[in-house]
Amino acid sequence: MQKKDAFDLHLFLPYLLNQAAEASSLKFQRAYKDRYGILRTEWRVLFHLGIYGRMNAKEIGLRARIHKTKISRAVQKLEQRRFLTRDTDTTDRRLEWLTLTPQGRAAYDDLRALAQSYDSELSAALGPGEAAALRQALQKLADMAE
């Protein structure tokens, strides 16, 4: 089939970034879904609580750039799995503090080890220096959104 348009979608950076993100995250996605039955937003919430400790949903949304409704659903599902607890703030009853339970901490620790191993595997697939350069370039693009 002959192209009618000279625009090469496969070289369009946002398209290419999306394709790379989907391809590179697929194996890890299978791991957290198969082991714990959680979805992408849920693992992102789990990891923020695992890394930063007690947080509220708004803080997670700002750090992870996730819409509040998605966070709310993820928090609800993680709470149902007994991975986190919610505590109402004593001064502002509209605010809830989220904390990992021992079960949530164990899931985080397990998935963090898998994530670190998978990150090493992806980095090894790139040539020397490529992983560092890619991280730097992606961070630069991510920072543009702020």
N, CA, C and O of each residue as an XYZ file, in Angstrom:
584
protein
N       0.835     -1.176      0.000
C       0.000      0.000      0.000
C       0.884      1.246      0.000
O       1.802      1.357      0.813
N       0.619      2.152     -0.882
C       1.403      3.378     -1.016
C       0.838      4.479     -0.120
O      -0.375      4.655     -0.005
N       1.769      5.223      0.516
C       1.345      6.316      1.404
C       0.851      7.486      0.577
O       1.422      7.807     -0.465
N      -0.232      8.132      1.054
C      -0.759      9.335      0.414
C      -0.239     10.585      1.104
O      -0.321     11.683      0.553
N       0.292     10.422      2.299
C       0.736     11.554      3.112
C       2.189     11.330      3.494
O       2.568     10.204      3.816
N       2.999     12.351      3.468
C       4.420     12.240      3.784
C       4.678     12.177      5.295
O       5.793     11.865      5.714
N       3.675     12.464      6.103
C       3.850     12.430      7.559
C       4.079     10.995      8.004
O       3.262     10.118      7.722
N       5.196     10.747      8.706
C       5.506      9.398      9.172
C       5.098      9.263     10.632
O       5.809      9.708     11.534
N       3.958      8.651     10.846
C       3.417      8.473     12.181
C       4.396      7.736     13.088
O       4.497      8.040     14.276
N       5.113      6.771     12.530
C       6.027      5.947     13.321
C       7.258      6.706     13.792
O       8.004      6.201     14.631
N       7.488      7.905     13.274
C       8.581      8.754     13.740
C       8.078      9.948     14.552
O       8.879     10.729     15.065
N       6.767     10.093     14.670
C       6.165     11.163     15.465
C       6.459     10.860     16.929
O       6.012      9.836     17.445
N       7.188     11.712     17.592
C       7.702     11.433     18.925
C       6.628     11.020     19.934
O       6.828     10.017     20.620
N       5.513     11.721     20.067
C       4.499     11.263     21.032
C       3.990      9.844     20.727
O       3.761      9.056     21.645
N       3.817      9.528     19.464
C       3.377      8.194     19.075
C       4.442      7.157     19.435
O       4.135      6.107     20.001
N       5.693      7.464     19.100
C       6.801      6.563     19.364
C       6.983      6.343     20.871
O       7.234      5.221     21.311
N       6.855      7.419     21.663
C       6.956      7.302     23.118
C       5.865      6.397     23.671
O       6.121      5.565     24.542
N       4.649      6.560     23.164
C       3.536      5.726     23.607
C       3.770      4.262     23.254
O       3.532      3.376     24.074
N       4.231      4.014     22.048
C       4.505      2.638     21.612
C       5.591      2.004     22.472
O       5.475      0.849     22.880
N       6.646      2.766     22.746
C       7.744      2.265     23.577
C       7.261      2.009     25.011
O       7.627      1.007     25.626
N       6.445      2.914     25.529
C       5.933      2.744     26.893
C       5.075      1.489     26.995
O       5.210      0.712     27.940
N       4.203      1.296     26.031
C       3.340      0.110     26.050
C       4.162     -1.170     25.937
O       3.949     -2.122     26.688
N       5.099     -1.185     24.995
C       5.911     -2.390     24.783
C       6.788     -2.694     25.993
O       6.907     -3.849     26.403
N       7.400     -1.662     26.563
C       8.335     -1.895     27.667
C       7.639     -2.199     28.989
O       8.240     -2.820     29.866
N       6.401     -1.780     29.152
C       5.727     -2.014     30.425
C       4.899     -3.297     30.432
O       4.399     -3.691     31.486
N       4.745     -3.942     29.309
C       3.860     -5.108     29.200
C       4.244     -6.248     30.143
O       3.376     -6.811     30.810
N       5.521     -6.594     30.209
C       5.964     -7.707     31.050
C       5.716     -7.399     32.526
O       5.231     -8.254     33.266
N       6.046     -6.183     32.953
C       5.836     -5.810     34.350
C       4.338     -5.738     34.656
O       3.904     -6.108     35.746
N       3.558     -5.262     33.693
C       2.110     -5.189     33.863
C       1.534     -6.582     34.129
O       0.673     -6.756     34.991
N       2.019     -7.564     33.379
C       1.551     -8.937     33.586
C       1.895     -9.420     34.992
O       1.107    -10.124     35.624
N       3.068     -9.041     35.473
C       3.516     -9.489     36.800
C       2.601     -8.965     37.897
O       2.137     -9.742     38.731
N       2.331     -7.657     37.913
C       1.494     -7.152     39.003
C       0.041     -7.563     38.850
O      -0.672     -7.695     39.845
N      -0.405     -7.767     37.623
C      -1.793     -8.211     37.419
C      -1.948     -9.675     37.815
O      -2.909    -10.037     38.493
N      -1.008    -10.516     37.393
C      -1.089    -11.944     37.707
C      -0.887    -12.225     39.191
O      -1.589    -13.057     39.765
N       0.064    -11.540     39.815
C       0.373    -11.807     41.227
C      -0.661    -11.229     42.180
O      -1.018    -11.859     43.176
N      -1.143    -10.026     41.871
C      -1.988     -9.314     42.832
C      -3.338     -8.859     42.286
O      -4.155     -8.322     43.033
N      -3.580     -9.066     41.002
C      -4.853     -8.672     40.422
C      -5.081     -7.171     40.395
O      -6.222     -6.710     40.396
N      -3.990     -6.407     40.373
C      -4.129     -4.952     40.371
C      -3.861     -4.376     38.983
O      -3.214     -5.004     38.145
N      -4.363     -3.194     38.768
C      -4.228     -2.505     37.490
C      -3.163     -1.416     37.589
O      -2.611     -1.185     38.665
N      -2.871     -0.748     36.475
C      -1.793      0.238     36.382
C      -1.896      1.350     37.434
O      -0.917      1.626     38.128
N      -3.040      1.977     37.558
C      -3.175      3.068     38.527
C      -2.996      2.543     39.942
O      -2.418      3.227     40.786
N      -3.479      1.348     40.208
C      -3.339      0.768     41.540
C      -1.878      0.519     41.892
O      -1.463      0.796     43.017
N      -1.090      0.001     40.949
C       0.324     -0.225     41.274
C       1.044      1.103     41.445
O       1.969      1.202     42.252
N       0.641      2.114     40.709
C       1.279      3.427     40.861
C       0.975      4.032     42.237
O       1.856      4.620     42.863
N      -0.259      3.888     42.703
C      -0.620      4.352     44.049
C       0.160      3.535     45.086
O       0.732      4.101     46.018
N       0.185      2.220     44.927
C       0.912      1.336     45.833
C       2.380      1.747     45.931
O       2.936      1.811     47.027
N       3.006      2.025     44.791
C       4.426      2.389     44.773
C       4.667      3.756     45.407
O       5.676      3.947     46.084
N       3.772      4.694     45.203
C       3.949      6.005     45.849
C       3.876      5.865     47.370
O       4.664      6.483     48.086
N       2.954      5.071     47.857
C       2.855      4.858     49.301
C       4.052      4.062     49.818
O       4.536      4.309     50.923
N       4.523      3.120     49.027
C       5.695      2.335     49.422
C       6.956      3.174     49.490
O       7.792      2.974     50.372
N       7.096      4.098     48.579
C       8.297      4.938     48.515
C       8.228      6.100     49.494
O       9.184      6.355     50.226
N       7.103      6.803     49.511
C       6.995      8.046     50.282
C       6.312      7.896     51.635
O       6.352      8.816     52.452
N       5.688      6.753     51.881
C       4.993      6.566     53.147
C       3.610      7.196     53.118
O       3.001      7.325     52.056
N       3.126      7.582     54.263
C       1.781      8.139     54.422
C       1.587      9.362     53.523
O       2.360     10.319     53.566
N       0.532      9.298     52.712
C       0.214     10.384     51.780
C      -1.293     10.504     51.666
O      -2.034      9.621     52.097
N      -1.741     11.615     51.078
C      -3.162     11.712     50.735
C      -3.290     11.595     49.214
O      -2.297     11.685     48.492
N      -4.498     11.397     48.747
C      -4.739     11.166     47.320
C      -4.290     12.351     46.469
O      -3.779     12.164     45.365
N      -4.481     13.567     46.977
C      -4.091     14.741     46.213
C      -2.579     14.767     45.981
O      -2.120     15.091     44.885
N      -1.813     14.426     47.011
C      -0.352     14.387     46.875
C       0.071     13.345     45.840
O       0.962     13.591     45.028
N      -0.570     12.194     45.877
C      -0.249     11.147     44.904
C      -0.576     11.631     43.497
O       0.213     11.434     42.572
N      -1.728     12.259     43.333
C      -2.127     12.772     42.020
C      -1.131     13.770     41.464
O      -0.821     13.741     40.273
N      -0.626     14.653     42.312
C       0.342     15.647     41.860
C       1.666     15.000     41.473
O       2.253     15.341     40.445
N       2.129     14.078     42.287
C       3.404     13.409     42.005
C       3.322     12.497     40.782
O       4.224     12.479     39.945
N       2.230     11.745     40.694
C       2.103     10.734     39.644
C       1.396     11.238     38.395
O       1.353     10.552     37.374
N       0.841     12.447     38.484
C       0.076     13.019     37.374
C      -1.080     12.102     36.963
O      -1.245     11.737     35.799
N      -1.867     11.752     37.983
C      -3.039     10.897     37.781
C      -4.261     11.691     38.228
O      -4.226     12.360     39.261
N      -5.330     11.620     37.460
C      -6.569     12.335     37.792
C      -7.162     11.784     39.080
O      -7.066     10.588     39.355
N      -7.771     12.656     39.861
C      -8.285     12.296     41.184
C      -9.332     11.185     41.143
O      -9.404     10.384     42.075
N     -10.138     11.115     40.096
C     -11.141     10.049     40.048
C     -10.480      8.679     39.868
O     -10.948      7.688     40.428
N      -9.411      8.623     39.100
C      -8.690      7.356     38.930
C      -8.020      6.941     40.237
O      -7.998      5.762     40.592
N      -7.477      7.928     40.945
C      -6.847      7.626     42.232
C      -7.893      7.122     43.212
O      -7.654      6.158     43.939
N      -9.035      7.759     43.233
C     -10.107      7.362     44.140
C     -10.500      5.900     43.910
O     -10.659      5.141     44.866
N     -10.655      5.511     42.653
C     -11.011      4.119     42.335
C      -9.892      3.163     42.748
O     -10.149      2.087     43.287
N      -8.642      3.573     42.486
C      -7.502      2.727     42.842
C      -7.407      2.554     44.357
O      -7.158      1.450     44.840
N      -7.602      3.625     45.097
C      -7.560      3.566     46.558
C      -8.645      2.626     47.074
O      -8.406      1.823     47.976
N      -9.816      2.731     46.506
C     -10.926      1.869     46.920
C     -10.577      0.396     46.699
O     -10.821     -0.440     47.570
N     -10.009      0.083     45.540
C      -9.664     -1.311     45.238
C      -8.522     -1.806     46.130
O      -8.542     -2.947     46.592
N      -7.534     -0.949     46.368
C      -6.422     -1.339     47.240
C      -6.893     -1.535     48.677
O      -6.386     -2.400     49.391
N      -7.849     -0.743     49.090
C      -8.419     -0.902     50.426
C      -9.188     -2.222     50.511
O      -9.098     -2.926     51.517
N      -9.940     -2.561     49.466
C     -10.678     -3.827     49.442
C      -9.731     -5.022     49.532
O     -10.070     -6.046     50.124
N      -8.545     -4.886     48.944
C      -7.534     -5.947     48.994
C      -6.746     -5.920     50.306
O      -5.860     -6.745     50.528
N      -7.081     -4.966     51.162
C      -6.415     -4.763     52.452
C      -4.936     -4.408     52.279
O      -4.090     -4.799     53.083
N      -4.647     -3.657     51.213
C      -3.284     -3.177     50.965
C      -3.035     -1.806     51.594
O      -1.885     -1.412     51.789
N      -4.099     -1.087     51.910
C      -3.932      0.224     52.534
C      -5.075      0.519     53.478
O      -6.138     -0.099     53.422
N      -4.823      1.488     54.350
C      -5.868      1.983     55.237
C      -6.049      3.464     54.972
O      -5.145      4.150     54.494
N      -7.250      3.940     55.298
C      -7.563      5.360     55.176
C      -7.871      5.897     56.571
O      -8.649      5.307     57.321
N      -7.256      7.009     56.900
C      -7.530      7.675     58.177
C      -7.926      9.110     57.892
O      -7.207      9.840     57.210
N      -9.076      9.511     58.418
C      -9.560     10.880     58.236
C      -8.686     11.837     59.029
O      -8.364     11.582     60.190
N      -8.307     12.934     58.400
C      -7.497     13.961     59.044
C      -8.273     14.564     60.208
O      -9.474     14.812     60.099
N      -7.589     14.795     61.311
C      -8.265     15.308     62.508
C      -8.675     16.769     62.379
O      -9.624     17.200     63.034
N      -7.972     17.542     61.542
C      -8.319     18.963     61.398
C      -9.167     19.259     60.167
O      -9.894     20.252     60.139
N      -9.081     18.407     59.154
C      -9.862     18.601     57.926
C     -10.505     17.267     57.571
O      -9.857     16.399     56.988
N     -11.756     17.105     57.915
C     -12.436     15.825     57.733
C     -12.626     15.427     56.263
O     -13.009     14.293     55.977
N     -12.364     16.346     55.339
C     -12.454     16.014     53.906
C     -11.204     15.276     53.424
O     -11.206     14.683     52.346
N     -10.152     15.314     54.217
C      -8.849     14.763     53.842
C      -8.642     13.396     54.473
O      -8.893     13.199     55.662
N      -8.182     12.456     53.658
C      -7.873     11.116     54.158
C      -6.393     10.819     53.955
O      -5.833     11.087     52.891
N      -5.777     10.268     54.978
C      -4.380      9.846     54.899
C      -4.335      8.369     54.567
O      -5.032      7.562     55.182
N      -3.517      8.021     53.597
C      -3.408      6.644     53.120
C      -2.084      6.059     53.600
O      -1.036      6.700     53.521
N      -2.157      4.826     54.099
C      -0.974      4.148     54.614
C      -1.038      2.685     54.196
O      -2.106      2.073     54.229
N       0.093      2.127     53.806
C       0.129      0.708     53.465
C      -0.045     -0.142     54.724
O       0.477      0.185     55.790
N      -0.778     -1.221     54.580
C      -0.895     -2.226     55.638
C       0.323     -3.150     55.510
O       1.058     -3.061     54.527
N       0.544     -4.027     56.481
C       1.631     -5.008     56.317
C       1.478     -5.829     55.026
O       2.472     -6.142     54.370
N       0.253     -6.171     54.668
C       0.002     -6.908     53.422
C       0.360     -6.050     52.204
O       0.956     -6.544     51.247
N      -0.002     -4.774     52.244
C       0.346     -3.851     51.162
C       1.842     -3.641     51.067
O       2.389     -3.568     49.967
N       2.510     -3.542     52.205
C       3.970     -3.379     52.237
C       4.650     -4.598     51.635
O       5.627     -4.465     50.898
N       4.135     -5.794     51.948
C       4.706     -7.027     51.394
C       4.532     -7.064     49.874
O       5.455     -7.448     49.154
N       3.362     -6.670     49.386
C       3.126     -6.628     47.934
C       4.048     -5.613     47.285
O       4.629     -5.880     46.233
N       4.187     -4.443     47.913
C       5.093     -3.417     47.384
C       6.524     -3.947     47.333
O       7.195     -3.816     46.310
N       6.994     -4.542     48.425
C       8.375     -5.050     48.460
C       8.606     -6.088     47.370
O       9.644     -6.080     46.708
N       7.639     -6.979     47.185
C       7.736     -8.011     46.150
C       7.790     -7.375     44.756
O       8.648     -7.717     43.942
N       6.872     -6.455     44.496
C       6.824     -5.822     43.172
C       8.000     -4.885     42.944
O       8.453     -4.737     41.808
N       8.506     -4.247     43.997
C       9.687     -3.393     43.844
C      10.879     -4.224     43.387
O      11.631     -3.797     42.511
N      11.059     -5.408     43.974
C      12.158     -6.285     43.560
C      11.997     -6.695     42.093
O      12.969     -6.723     41.338
N      10.770     -7.011     41.701
C      10.504     -7.348     40.298
C      10.779     -6.156     39.383
O      11.357     -6.311     38.307
N      10.361     -4.966     39.817
C      10.560     -3.749     39.025
C      12.045     -3.458     38.844
O      12.485     -3.100     37.751
N      12.812     -3.612     39.918
C      14.251     -3.352     39.829
C      14.922     -4.337     38.880
O      15.783     -3.958     38.086
N      14.526     -5.592     38.966
C      15.079     -6.620     38.085
C      14.706     -6.338     36.630
O      15.547     -6.444     35.737
N      13.456     -5.981     36.399
C      12.996     -5.701     35.040
C      13.657     -4.446     34.487
O      13.994     -4.395     33.304
N      13.846     -3.439     35.325
C      14.527     -2.226     34.900
C      15.959     -2.551     34.467
O      16.440     -2.021     33.465
N      16.632     -3.413     35.214
C      17.998     -3.824     34.853
C      18.008     -4.566     33.516
O      18.907     -4.390     32.695
N      16.989     -5.398     33.322
C      16.864     -6.159     32.065
C      16.671     -5.212     30.868
O      17.304     -5.381     29.826
N      15.791     -4.217     31.033
C      15.571     -3.247     29.955
C      16.829     -2.423     29.689
O      17.188     -2.175     28.538
N      17.491     -2.003     30.761
C      18.713     -1.198     30.612
C      19.807     -1.982     29.903
O      20.553     -1.429     29.094
N      19.900     -3.286     30.212
C      20.910     -4.132     29.581
C      20.643     -4.314     28.087
O      21.574     -4.537     27.313
N      19.376     -4.218     27.680
C      19.027     -4.365     26.271
C      19.496     -3.164     25.444
O      19.620     -3.256     24.223
N      19.754     -2.052     26.110
C      20.265     -0.866     25.428
C      21.790     -0.884     25.491
O      22.375     -1.539     26.354
N      22.418     -0.174     24.587
C      23.877     -0.122     24.593
C      24.397      0.693     25.767
O      23.631      1.362     26.460
N      25.723      0.630     25.986
C      26.329      1.384     27.087
C      26.007      2.882     26.972
O      26.211      3.495     25.925
N      25.518      3.433     28.034
C      25.182      4.859     28.047
C      23.809      5.194     27.507
O      23.274      6.266     27.791
N      23.228      4.285     26.725
C      21.920      4.563     26.134
C      20.823      4.668     27.195
O      19.954      5.534     27.104
N      20.860      3.799     28.189
C      19.829      3.827     29.228
C      19.876      5.153     29.986
O      18.835      5.753     30.254
N      21.070      5.607     30.329
C      21.212      6.876     31.057
C      20.740      8.044     30.188
O      20.042      8.940     30.663
N      21.128      8.023     28.909
C      20.718      9.095     27.992
C      19.199      9.087     27.803
O      18.566     10.141     27.757
N      18.626      7.893     27.693
C      17.176      7.779     27.529
C      16.444      8.300     28.764
O      15.468      9.040     28.645
N      16.919      7.913     29.950
C      16.308      8.410     31.190
C      16.365      9.935     31.258
O      15.391     10.586     31.637
N      17.501     10.488     30.893
C      17.674     11.942     30.930
C      16.728     12.632     29.948
O      16.102     13.635     30.290
N      16.624     12.102     28.745
C      15.745     12.694     27.736
C      14.272     12.578     28.148
O      13.504     13.527     27.993
N      13.888     11.417     28.671
C      12.502     11.226     29.101
C      12.164     12.130     30.278
O      11.055     12.660     30.354
N      13.113     12.310     31.199
C      12.878     13.203     32.338
C      12.680     14.636     31.847
O      11.833     15.368     32.359
N      13.456     15.015     30.870
C      13.341     16.366     30.291
C      11.945     16.571     29.676
O      11.320     17.613     29.874
N      11.474     15.579     28.941
C      10.143     15.653     28.348
C       9.056     15.670     29.426
O       8.081     16.414     29.321
N       9.230     14.851     30.455
C       8.246     14.812     31.540
C       8.196     16.159     32.276
O       7.123     16.618     32.668
N       9.341     16.771     32.454
C       9.408     18.064     33.142
C       8.740     19.195     32.345
O       8.340     20.208     32.918
N       8.625     19.017     31.039
C       7.982     20.031     30.205
C       6.493     20.163     30.556
O       5.892     21.218     30.351
N       5.916     19.101     31.077
C       4.493     19.123     31.397
C       4.177     19.950     32.634
O       3.021     20.295     32.881
N       5.199     20.264     33.403
C       4.956     21.002     34.654
C       4.764     22.448     34.441
O       4.551     23.190     35.400
